[in-house]
């Protein structure tokens, strides 16, 4: 990323259609972060934010979020590239991906997405990060409180977060690598608060002429069986939070996905059996923009670990798994 304030960041005009309210301002970094975590879930709003990673194309995303006492509803639409939408009701997430002649519907568990990057419970974050208040800055015409979320160790990256001082909504986030260089930025370019209970917007509109089909997913099956693999020590602060088995395009057998998190940074490990050891596999580390990937093969299984964390973290997570036996399809 060439600068901390790239040219794509448009002037932000916030039109607040609900009545303002006065309240005591938070006194420390964690209190500000608690305020923004709650605001992203409690407020109703619609906006467009722009994602920009180093050496990657920018991407615009529209979000509509509503909470009027009956729970949270959100619709997220990727405006660039292949059509993709996400609908969320409470903790249930459904992804609609346009693929060839169909739209694939994928069920997911809720994960933190901008502007709701932070969990409401900060306990895990406090084990892995320090918070520090910065200056008050102007972001798109709004007064924003800068909060630094600094990694305590080298297993994760640090963040700069700009929080709207009046309403608490996260206006901008920046991810910093080990050298404190910006590698990813997400910022609102348009944002409005909503004062309506109309739910007509809460429906997918991805290539409505194509058939919609459900992705095949099996929970705790196949490679998920405990007798196949076991996990050892993970990097400090990281815990396994989910595990599913999916059938992916161009994969002959199901792929197991483990998801790890420290409360903010997420890492996925994909596990599949190697059917033909004669087929070359590119092992080791590679990276694209802020995302790193580490590939390894052990006892007939290939593991691919992906996340916006340092490469050394991915390597340690990759080395944490061991396989008790080779897959039946593996031929040495």
N, C-alpha and C positions, 0 to 999 in steps of 0.2 A: 504494500500500500504506500503510495507516494507521499501522502501527508495525512495529518490527523483530521483534517477537514476537507475531504475530497470534493471536487466540483459537482458531483452528482447530487449532493445534499441540497435539496431545494428549500426555499424559504417556507417555513412551517406556519400555517395559519390555523390556530386552534379556535374553533367556534364552540364555546361552552353553552349548551342549550338548557342546562339545568342550573338551578340557583347555586351561587357560590356559598361557601361556608367557612367560617373562621375557626381555627383550632390551634392549639399549641404546637409549635414546630418541634420535630425530633431534635434531640440534643447530641446524639452521637451517630456514627456510621451505621451501626447495626439497627438502630431505631429507624433511620431513613430506609434501610433495605427492607425492614419489616413493613414499613408503610407502602413501599412500591409493590411488594409481593401481594399485599392485601388489595391494593387499588386495582391491579391488573385483573383480579377476579371479581371484585365487587362492582366496578363501574361498567356502564354500558357505553360502547364507543365503536366507531367505524373509522378506518384509516388505511393508508398505504405506507408501508415501510420498504426501504431499499436495503438489500443485503449486498455487501461488497467484501470479497476476500482477496488477499494478495494474489496476484497473477491469475485471477479468475474474473469472469464476466459478472457485472452487476445483475441483480435479479430483483424485480419488484413484486411485492406480495400485498394483496388486499386482505384485511381482517375485519370482520364484524363480530363483536362480542356483546352479549346481553346477559344481564343478571337483574331480574326484577322480583326476587323473592321466591321464584320457583326453581332456582338452580341456574347453573351456567350453561349457556349455549354459545357456540362460536362456529363461524365458517371462515376458512382460510383458503384463498384462491391465488395460485401462482400465476402471475400475469405474463411471464416470459417463458418461451420454450414450450415443451410438451404440456398439454392441458393436465392440470392436477389440482384437486381440491381436497380439503380436510374438513369434516364436520365433527364437532365435539359436543357431547351432552354430558355434563358432569365429568366423570373419569373415563367415559367411553369415547373412543376415537375411531372414526372410519375414514379411510383414505380412498379417493377415487383417482385411479391412474389410467390415462388413455394409452392403450397398447394395441398397435396394429388395427384389427377390425373389431376390437371390443374395449370395454372399460372394466378394469379389474378393481373389485372392491376389497380392500384389505382392512381387517380389524387390528387396531393397535391399542396398547395401554397408554394412558395420558403421560406425556412427558413435557417438560418445561419448554415452551416456545415463546418467543418475543411477542408482546412485552412481558409475558408471565415467565420470565427466565428463572426467577428465584422461588424456592419452596417457601410456604408459609412458616413451616417449622425450620428455624435456622440452626438447630442443634448440630447437625452434621457439618454445616458450612463452618461453624466456629471452630471445629476441630482441624480444619484444613486451610482456613484463610484468616487473615487479619483484615479489619475494615478501618478505613481512615477517611475523614472528611477532607474534601478539597474546597475550591472556591465556588461561589455562585457564578454561573455563566449563563449567557443568553443562547438558547437553542431554539431556532425558528421563531424568535420573537417572544419566547417564554422564559421566565426565570427558572433555571434548573440548578439543583444542588448536585455537584460532582462528588461521587463516593468512589474511593479506591477499594477494590477487593483484592488484596495481595496474597498470593500463594505462600504458604509457610515453608514449602519445600519444592523440589524440582520435579515432582510427579504431576504437576498441573500448571496451567497458565494463570495469569492474573487478569483482572478486568478493570475497566473504567466505566462507571455507570452514571448517567445523567438523569436525575429524577425531577419531575415537575414539582416545584416547591408548593404549589397550591393544592393540587389534586393527588400528587404522589405517583402518577403514572410514569413508567419508564419511557423516556423520549429517545434515548440513544444509548447504545452499548458498544464497547470496544474491547477486543480480545488482544492481549499482549503476550508475545512469546517469551522464552527464557532471557532474551536480551532486551526485554521491555520494548520491543518493536511492535507496532500495530499490525496484526495479520488478518483481522476481520472486524468489520463495522456494520452495525444494523441501526438504522435511524428512521423515524417517521418523516415522511415528506408531506403527508396530509393527515389530519386527525380532527375528528369531531366527537363530542360527547352526544349520546342519544337520550331522548326522553320519549320512548315509545315502547309498546308491548307487541307491536306488529311482528309476526313471525314468518311472513311470506318469504323472507330471504333465506330461511333455514332449509334449503334443499339443494341437491347437487345439480349443476348445469354443465357437466363435462360431456361433450359430444353426445347429445341426447338422441342422435340418430343411430348410435351404436348400441348393441346389447350390453347389459351390465351383468357381470358374472362374479361370483364370490371366489376369492383366493382360497386355495386349500391349505388349511392350517390344522395341525394336530398338537395339542398341549401335552407335554411330558410323555412323548412317545419316541420310538426309534432311538436316536443317539441321546435322547434325554434320560435313558435308563441309567440309574446310578452305577450299575455294575460295569458300564462301558468306560466311564471316565471319572476322575475326581479332581477337585480343585485344591491347590495348596495355598500358600501365603500370597495375598494380593498386595499391591502398593498401598501404603498407609492412606486411610480415609476412604478407599474404594470398597464397595460391597456389591454382590450380585443382587439385582433387583427384579430380574425377569428372565424367563427361559421359554422359548417356543420352538417348534419345529415347522418349517415351511417348505413348500414345493416352489422352487424358483424357476424362472424361465431358463431353458437350455441346461438344466441340471437333471441328470437321470434319476437321482435319488433325493430324498428330503434332506434339507440342510438345517442343522440345529443352530439357533442363535441365542447366545447368552448376552445379557446386558448388565453392565456394571456402572455405578455412579458414585460420586462423592457428594451428591446433593445438587451439583451444578454441572460439572463435566460428565459426559456420558461416553462410554466405550462399548462397542459391540464386538463379540467374537463369533465368527461363523465357522462351523465345524462340518466337514463332509468327508466321507470315505474316499480314499484314492483307489480307483478301480484298476488303473494301469500305471505301475511305477515307471514304465518306459516313457510315458508322456512327460516332457520337461515342464517343471513348475518354477517360476521365478520366485526365489525365496528372498527373505530379508526385508529391509525397509524401503519405502518410497513415500513421497508426499506430493500432494496437490493443494496449493494454497495453504489454508490453516489446518487441513486434514492430513493426518499421518496414517500409514497402514504398515502392518508387519505380517509377513507370510511365513509359515513354518510347516514342516511335515514331521510327524512323530508316530511311529508304530502303525503306519498305514492310514493315518488321518491327516488331512490338511486343515490348518487353522488360519483364518484371516482375521486380524484384530484391527479395528478402525476407530478413530476418534480424534477430536480436536484437543489432543494432549501431546506432551513430548514423546518422541520416539522411544526413549528409554522406558517410559511407562507402559507402552504397548508391548515392548519386548518382555518386561517382567510379567505382564498379564498372560502373554503367550506361553511363557515358561512355567506358569502356575498350574497348567493343566497337564495331567498325565493319563495315559490310556492303558487299561489293564490287559487288553487283548487287541489283536488286529481284526479289522472287519472281515467278514466271510468272503467279500468280493475281492479282497487284497491278495494279489499273487506276486510273490517275491521272485 
